[in-house]
Amino acid sequence: MNLPRLSRFGFTMNYVDPQQSFRLMSVLEVQWPEGRGQRLVAGGEAHGDQGVGVVGRLAYGSKWTDYQPAAMTYGGAW
């Protein structure tokens, strides 16, 4: 199975020391999928650990003209 190439360039910023019990970070990424135009993705993550770890994520990706995965994505775990 041949999968299309996806080139990425991004920047991640931690606002709180990840060695502590709380983490807050953001991500900004540009994607260049093979055969499509570029796409911008921006997201954030918060993680708290007070005996039980809880993670929440939220991201937005700009649209492609001929294909559109969900523009807004979210997730979480504990």
QUIJO-V239706 format. One record per backbone hydrogen bond with DSSP energy under -0.5 kcal/mol. NH is the residue of the N-H (numbers start at 1). CO is the residue of the C=O. E is the energy in kcal/mol with one decimal. If there is no record, write none. Layout:
nh	co	e
NH	CO	E
NH	CO	E
This chain:
nh	co	e
3	1	-0.6
7	32	-1.9
9	30	-2.1
11	28	-2.6
13	26	-2.5
15	13	-0.5
15	24	-3.2
16	24	-1.0
20	17	-1.8
23	47	-2.9
25	45	-2.5
26	13	-2.1
27	43	-2.6
28	11	-2.4
29	41	-3.0
30	9	-2.9
31	39	-3.2
32	7	-3.1
33	37	-0.6
34	5	-2.9
36	33	-1.9
39	31	-2.1
41	29	-3.2
42	60	-2.7
43	27	-2.5
44	58	-2.6
45	25	-2.4
46	56	-2.4
47	23	-2.7
48	54	-2.5
49	21	-2.6
50	52	-1.0
54	48	-2.8
55	77	-2.8
56	46	-2.6
57	75	-2.9
58	44	-2.0
59	73	-2.5
60	42	-3.1
61	71	-2.7
62	40	-2.8
64	67	-0.8
73	59	-2.5
75	57	-1.9
77	55	-1.9
